[in-house]
Amino acid sequence: MTNYVTRAGIQTDPALAAFVEREVLGPLGHDANNFWEGFASLLGDGHSVHGLGNIAKCFSLK
């Protein structure tokens, strides 16, 4: 049985969460909470094309 971690209401594998947070977002200087909230919003949007804008907002360069 797999133990999951919860990020912004999403249950995910702990290894995946750690990879995203440490290996992807960390070096890019992006906030993990913002990423997970944006991803949860995308999933809550039913995977629609319009929901992709949430991911773009998450990774927008300032």
N, C-alpha and C positions, 0 to 999 in steps of 0.2 A: 504494500500500500504506500502510495506517495504522499508525503507531507507537502502541503502547499503553503506559500506565503501570500498575503493579501496586499495588493497595491491598488489604491484608489477603487476598492471594491472588486477588483479582478483577482481571482485566485490563479496563481501561476507557479510553475516549478521554481524552487529556490535557486537552482543553478542558472536558469534563464534570467531571473531577476538580477542575480549577482553579475552575470555577464553584461546585461544591458546597462546596469548602473555603474559598474567599475570599468569595463573594457570599452564601452561605446560612449556613454554620456560623460563620464568622468574626464577623459582626455579632451573632449570637446568643450568642456566647461558648462555643460547644460545641467539644469536642475532636474534630478530624478523625479521629484514630486510633480513638477510641471509636465514632464513626459508622461507619467502614468495617468495623470488626470486627463490629458489630451487624448491618450490612447483609449481610456475608458469612455470618453465622450464619443470618439469615433466608433467604438463598438456599440455604444448605446444608440447610435444613429443608424443602426442596421446595416453597417458596411456600405452605405450609399456613397456615391461619387462625391456628393456634397460634404460628406464627413471627412474627406481627405483634406479639406481646408483646416481642420483642427490639427492634423499632423503638421501641416505647413506652419501654422502658428507656433507650434511647439518648438520647431527648429529654425524659426526665423532668425536671421542674423541682424544684430543691431549695430 
